Amino acid sequence: MDSDLSSSLAIIGLALVASAFFSGMEIAFVSANRLQLELESKSSWQGRILTHLSSRTKLFIATMLVGNNLALVFCGLESGAIVSQGIFGVSDWTEAAQPILVLAVQTLVTTLVILVVAEFIPKALFHSNANFWLKIFVLPLVFIHYLLLLPGLLVVGLSHFSIRLVGRSTGGNEDDEPLGATDLDHFIREMSGRMEPEQELEHELQIMQNALDFNKVLARDCLIPRNEVIAVELETPLSEVRELFISKGLSKIVVYREDIDQTIGYVHAKDLFNNPESIKSIILPTFVVPEPMPADDVLKRFKQRKRHLAIVVDEFGGTSGILTMEDIMEQLVGNIEDEHDREELIEEVIGPGKWRFSARLDVGDLNERFGVKLPLNDAYETLGGLLIHYTEDIPEAGYNLTLDGINIEVEEVSGNRIKTIILHITSEETI
């Protein structure tokens, strides 16, 4: 009897381990970073094997399911007898006085053990680091895959036949589905998750992340604000325009009639070499885009119209600022030095938990990169906008505002524009 019990326990243990392996491999395969596997196939034999298996996804999943079901059958057969004997003192549930109760208890106990040991735990473990576990078990994985290849092919064939029988298409060969944006996003998130909090993404990875997020960027997110636009009135003498080009180091200057809300185009510095009679003879047309227009749509218009400058307007038709091709490209590749970058955005550490920032810096970006917890609101995007929102005025230099343990001091103001602020963390809870 003891030897029979030991044999049954050994079979149950092996069956649970096998089921846990198949369940874990299945979820790891589904959750694996396909792009990373593709990259590793160029440099490692594990990557080449896994890439080969991933090219036949349906068949691989089928072999894992066949193996898992076989393991569960053995586990169920042996565990049922042990539960019946241990709890009710009978070796077969049909011999019990209340067979339905015995069968119900057998099913409940066996199901709970299988769910916890062979499903929940392995799936949680293998899902958390899918690529790692696939590489660790690549040899037994490929051996078992080919061992169960014939029943796996049978399962795939029967499933396709059943789908066609009910009038549905199998949707083509999903195994040949190319890598897409989801795979790239998965790869970048996994790579960034391995970095220390203070580390930044490598430049190439950052460009890929920017490309994925580009469809969320609007014209208002990358414009040069109205109060920083260098512009001239239509009747301005050419000598003054020429001097402005030289003093400001610009290649393009916006031209307006009466005020900047009536922008009519722009002039290019190179056209001054043709000795024009007036500004009117060298004005180049621009086009108007609303603030909420997606940046990729603006980029398409730049290409279609062969222009490099657009006027951005608000909901009331007033000029919010200008937008250049370079401003949009910066959303993808990072900072590009051009003639409109008249001042460098300041990010300077001046002490423990204390920084000097340009007021034009984005609040959400600062929260993410510096680990602070400045309040976010749809009413503003920049530090300057945050200050104006909470003070309902344009504060003077020296003004202090404290928000949830963060002190914001206005350091420099120029006209109606806040230029720099000092941000000081006064509470550890805000870090």
C-alpha positions in Angstrom: 0.0 0.0 0.0 2.8 2.4 0.9 4.6 1.7 -2.4 1.3 2.3 -4.3 0.9 5.6 -2.5 4.4 6.6 -3.2 4.0 5.8 -6.8 0.8 7.7 -7.0 2.3 10.8 -5.3 5.3 10.6 -7.6 3.1 10.5 -10.7 1.0 13.4 -9.4 4.2 15.4 -8.6 5.6 14.8 -12.1 2.3 15.5 -13.7 2.0 18.8 -11.9 5.5 19.8 -12.8 4.9 18.9 -16.4 1.6 20.9 -16.4 3.3 23.9 -14.8 6.0 23.7 -17.5 3.5 23.6 -20.3 1.4 26.4 -18.9 4.4 28.5 -18.2 5.9 28.0 -21.7 2.5 28.7 -23.3 2.1 32.1 -21.5 5.8 32.9 -22.0 5.6 32.3 -25.7 2.5 34.4 -26.1 4.0 37.2 -23.9 7.5 37.1 -25.4 9.0 40.2 -26.9 9.1 39.1 -30.6 11.3 42.0 -31.7 13.9 41.0 -29.1 13.8 37.4 -30.2 14.3 38.5 -33.8 17.3 40.6 -32.8 18.8 37.8 -30.7 18.4 35.3 -33.5 21.3 37.1 -35.2 23.7 36.5 -32.3 22.6 33.4 -30.3 21.5 29.8 -31.1 18.7 30.1 -28.5 17.3 33.1 -30.4 17.4 31.3 -33.7 15.5 28.3 -32.2 12.9 30.5 -30.6 12.5 32.6 -33.8 12.0 29.3 -35.7 9.3 28.2 -33.2 7.6 31.6 -33.3 7.3 31.3 -37.1 4.8 28.4 -36.4 2.9 29.9 -33.5 -0.3 27.8 -33.9 1.6 24.6 -34.0 3.7 25.4 -31.0 0.7 26.4 -28.9 -1.1 23.2 -30.0 1.9 21.0 -28.8 1.9 22.8 -25.5 -1.8 22.2 -25.0 -1.5 18.6 -25.9 1.3 18.1 -23.4 -0.6 20.0 -20.7 -3.8 18.0 -21.2 -1.9 14.7 -21.0 -0.3 15.8 -17.8 -3.6 16.8 -16.3 -5.2 13.5 -17.2 -2.5 11.6 -15.3 -2.8 14.0 -12.4 -6.6 13.7 -12.2 -6.6 9.9 -12.4 -4.1 9.5 -9.5 -5.2 12.4 -7.3 -8.8 11.2 -7.4 -8.0 7.9 -5.8 -5.8 9.5 -3.1 -8.4 12.0 -2.2 -11.1 9.3 -2.0 -8.9 7.1 0.2 -7.6 9.9 2.4 -10.9 11.6 3.1 -13.6 9.0 2.8 -11.6 5.7 3.2 -12.7 4.3 -0.2 -10.4 3.7 -3.2 -13.2 4.3 -5.8 -15.8 6.9 -5.5 -18.5 4.5 -7.0 -18.1 2.4 -3.9 -18.9 5.2 -1.4 -22.3 5.5 0.3 -22.6 9.0 -1.2 -20.7 8.8 -4.5 -21.8 12.2 -5.7 -20.3 13.9 -2.7 -17.0 11.9 -3.0 -16.8 12.9 -6.7 -17.5 16.5 -6.0 -14.8 16.7 -3.3 -12.3 14.9 -5.6 -13.0 17.4 -8.3 -12.8 20.4 -6.0 -9.5 19.4 -4.4 -7.8 18.3 -7.6 -9.0 21.5 -9.4 -7.7 23.8 -6.6 -4.3 22.1 -6.6 -4.0 22.2 -10.4 -5.1 25.9 -10.6 -2.6 27.0 -8.0 0.4 24.8 -8.7 0.1 24.2 -12.4 -1.7 27.4 -13.6 -1.6 30.6 -11.5 2.0 30.3 -10.1 3.8 29.2 -13.3 1.9 31.7 -15.5 2.6 34.6 -13.1 6.3 33.6 -12.9 6.8 33.0 -16.6 4.8 36.0 -17.8 7.0 38.4 -15.7 10.2 37.6 -17.7 9.0 35.7 -20.7 12.1 35.9 -22.9 14.4 34.8 -20.0 12.4 31.7 -19.3 12.1 30.7 -22.9 15.9 30.9 -23.3 16.5 28.9 -20.1 14.2 26.0 -21.2 14.9 26.2 -24.9 16.4 22.7 -25.2 13.6 20.7 -23.4 11.1 23.0 -25.1 12.2 22.1 -28.6 12.6 18.4 -27.7 9.0 18.2 -26.3 7.7 20.3 -29.2 8.9 17.8 -31.8 8.0 14.8 -29.6 4.3 16.0 -29.6 4.5 17.3 -33.2 2.1 14.7 -34.7 -0.7 15.2 -32.2 -0.1 18.9 -32.5 -0.6 18.8 -36.2 -3.7 16.8 -35.7 -5.1 19.4 -33.3 -4.3 22.3 -35.7 -5.9 20.4 -38.6 -9.0 19.6 -36.7 -9.4 23.2 -35.4 -9.1 24.6 -39.0 -11.6 22.0 -40.2 -14.1 22.9 -37.4 -13.7 26.6 -38.2 -14.4 26.1 -41.9 -17.3 23.9 -41.0 -19.1 26.7 -39.3 -18.4 29.0 -42.2 -15.6 31.1 -40.8 -12.2 31.8 -42.4 -9.0 31.1 -40.5 -7.9 34.6 -41.5 -4.8 33.5 -43.4 -1.5 32.5 -41.9 -1.2 34.4 -38.7 2.2 32.8 -38.1 3.6 35.1 -40.9 2.3 38.3 -39.3 5.1 40.9 -39.5 6.4 42.7 -36.5 4.4 45.8 -35.7 4.1 48.8 -33.5 3.0 46.7 -30.5 6.1 44.6 -30.7 8.3 47.7 -30.9 6.5 49.2 -27.9 6.8 46.0 -26.0 10.6 45.9 -26.7 11.1 49.5 -25.6 9.1 49.1 -22.4 11.1 46.0 -21.5 14.4 47.7 -22.2 13.4 50.8 -20.2 12.2 48.6 -17.3 15.7 47.2 -16.9 17.2 50.6 -16.4 17.8 52.4 -13.2 15.3 55.2 -12.4 17.9 57.9 -13.0 19.0 56.5 -16.4 17.6 57.8 -19.6 16.8 55.7 -22.7 19.5 55.4 -25.3 19.1 57.9 -28.1 18.0 55.2 -30.7 15.4 53.8 -28.3 14.2 57.3 -27.4 13.6 58.0 -31.1 11.7 54.8 -31.5 9.6 55.6 -28.4 9.0 59.1 -29.8 7.9 57.6 -33.2 5.3 55.4 -31.4 4.0 58.4 -29.4 4.0 60.8 -32.4 0.4 60.3 -33.3 -0.5 61.8 -29.9 1.5 65.0 -30.5 -0.6 68.1 -31.5 0.5 71.4 -33.1 0.1 73.2 -29.8 2.7 70.9 -28.2 5.6 72.0 -30.5 4.8 75.5 -31.6 7.0 78.6 -31.0 4.7 80.8 -28.8 3.4 84.1 -30.0 5.5 86.2 -27.6 8.7 84.7 -29.0 7.9 85.1 -32.7 10.1 87.6 -34.5 7.8 89.3 -37.0 7.6 92.6 -39.1 4.8 94.7 -40.4 4.1 94.7 -44.2 5.3 98.3 -44.7 8.6 97.8 -42.8 11.5 99.2 -44.8 13.8 96.6 -46.3 16.8 98.1 -44.5 15.2 97.3 -41.2 14.3 93.8 -42.2 17.9 93.2 -43.4 19.2 94.5 -40.0 16.7 92.2 -38.2 17.9 89.2 -40.1 21.5 90.0 -39.2 20.9 90.9 -35.5 18.7 87.9 -34.8 20.5 85.3 -36.9 17.3 84.2 -38.6 16.7 82.8 -42.0 12.9 83.4 -42.0 10.8 86.3 -40.6 7.0 86.4 -40.4 5.2 89.3 -42.0 1.9 90.6 -40.8 -0.6 93.4 -41.7 -1.4 95.8 -38.7 -0.9 93.1 -36.0 0.4 89.5 -35.8 -3.2 88.1 -35.8 -3.2 89.1 -39.5 -0.2 87.2 -40.7 0.1 87.1 -44.5 3.3 85.1 -45.0 7.1 85.2 -44.4 10.3 86.3 -46.1 13.5 84.3 -46.5 16.9 85.9 -46.0 18.3 84.6 -49.3 15.7 86.5 -51.2 17.2 89.8 -50.0 20.2 89.1 -52.3 17.9 89.6 -55.3 17.6 93.4 -54.4 13.8 93.4 -54.1 12.0 96.8 -54.2 9.9 96.0 -51.1 8.9 93.2 -48.7 5.7 92.6 -50.8 7.7 91.3 -53.7 9.4 88.5 -51.8 6.7 87.4 -49.4 6.2 83.6 -49.4 2.8 82.2 -48.6 2.3 80.2 -45.4 -0.7 78.3 -44.2 -2.8 78.2 -41.1 -3.3 75.2 -38.8 -5.4 75.0 -35.6 -3.8 74.1 -32.2 -5.5 70.7 -31.9 -4.3 69.5 -35.4 -2.1 66.3 -35.1 1.6 67.0 -35.8 1.8 64.3 -38.4 -1.0 66.0 -40.4 0.9 69.3 -40.2 4.1 67.4 -41.4 2.1 66.1 -44.4 1.0 69.6 -45.3 4.6 70.9 -45.1 5.6 68.2 -47.6 2.5 68.8 -49.9 2.9 72.6 -50.0 6.7 72.6 -49.9 6.8 75.1 -47.1 8.6 75.1 -43.8 6.6 77.5 -41.7 3.0 77.5 -40.6 0.8 79.8 -38.5 -0.9 78.1 -35.5 -4.2 79.7 -34.4 -6.4 79.2 -31.3 -10.1 78.5 -31.2 -10.9 82.3 -31.6 -8.7 82.6 -34.7 -5.9 84.5 -33.0 -2.3 83.6 -33.6 -0.9 81.3 -31.0 2.5 81.0 -32.5 4.4 79.6 -35.5 5.4 76.0 -36.3 8.4 75.0 -38.4 9.4 71.7 -39.9 12.3 71.5 -37.4 9.9 71.9 -34.4 8.0 68.8 -35.5 11.1 66.8 -36.2 12.4 67.6 -32.7 9.5 65.6 -31.4 11.0 62.5 -33.1 14.8 62.9 -32.9 15.3 65.4 -30.0 16.7 68.9 -30.1 17.7 70.4 -33.5 19.5 73.6 -33.4 17.9 76.1 -35.8 17.5 79.9 -36.0 14.4 80.0 -33.8 16.2 78.4 -30.9 17.1 81.8 -29.5 17.5 80.7 -26.0 18.4 77.4 -24.4 15.9 75.8 -22.1 17.5 75.8 -18.6 17.6 72.6 -16.5 20.2 73.3 -13.8 20.7 71.5 -10.4 21.6 74.2 -7.8 21.4 72.1 -4.6 19.8 68.9 -3.1 16.2 68.8 -4.3 16.6 72.3 -5.8 16.7 73.2 -9.6 16.6 76.2 -11.9 14.2 75.7 -14.8 13.0 77.6 -17.8 9.4 78.4 -17.4 8.7 77.0 -20.8 9.5 73.4 -19.7 6.7 70.9 -19.8 5.3 70.0 -16.3 4.5 66.4 -17.2 8.0 65.9 -18.6 9.6 67.3 -15.5 7.5 65.0 -13.3 8.7 62.0 -15.3 12.4 62.9 -15.6 13.1 64.5 -12.2 10.7 62.4 -10.1 8.7 65.4 -8.7 5.0 65.6 -8.3 3.8 68.9 -9.7 0.0 69.0 -10.2 -1.2 68.4 -13.8 -4.1 70.2 -15.3 -5.6 70.6 -18.8 -5.5 74.4 -18.3 -1.7 74.5 -18.7 1.3 72.6 -20.0 4.4 74.5 -18.9 5.8 75.8 -15.6 4.9 79.3 -16.6 1.3 78.2 -17.3 1.1 76.5 -13.9 2.1 79.7 -12.1 -0.3 81.8 -14.0 -3.1 79.3 -13.4 -2.6 79.3 -9.7 -1.9 83.0 -9.2 -4.5 84.1 -11.9 -1.9 86.8 -12.7 1.6 87.2 -14.1 3.7 87.1 -11.0 6.7 89.3 -10.4 10.2 88.1 -9.8 10.6 86.9 -6.2 7.1 85.6 -6.0 6.8 82.2 -4.1 4.2 79.6 -4.6 4.0 76.4 -2.5 2.1 73.3 -3.8 2.1 70.1 -1.9 5.6 70.4 -0.5 7.1 72.0 -3.6 8.2 75.6 -3.5 8.2 77.5 -6.8 10.0 80.8 -6.8 9.8 83.1 -9.8 13.4 84.1 -10.6 13.2 86.2 -13.8 10.3 87.9 -15.6 10.6 89.8 -18.9 7.6 91.9 -19.7 4.5 89.6 -19.6 6.6 86.5 -19.7 8.1 84.3 -16.9 11.5 83.2 -18.0 13.1 81.1 -15.2 11.9 79.7 -11.9 13.6 78.0 -8.9 11.9 74.8 -7.8 12.7 73.4 -4.3 11.4 70.2 -2.8 10.5 70.9 0.8 8.8 67.6 1.6 10.1 64.0 0.8 6.6 62.9 0.0 6.7 64.9 -3.2 9.7 63.0 -4.6 
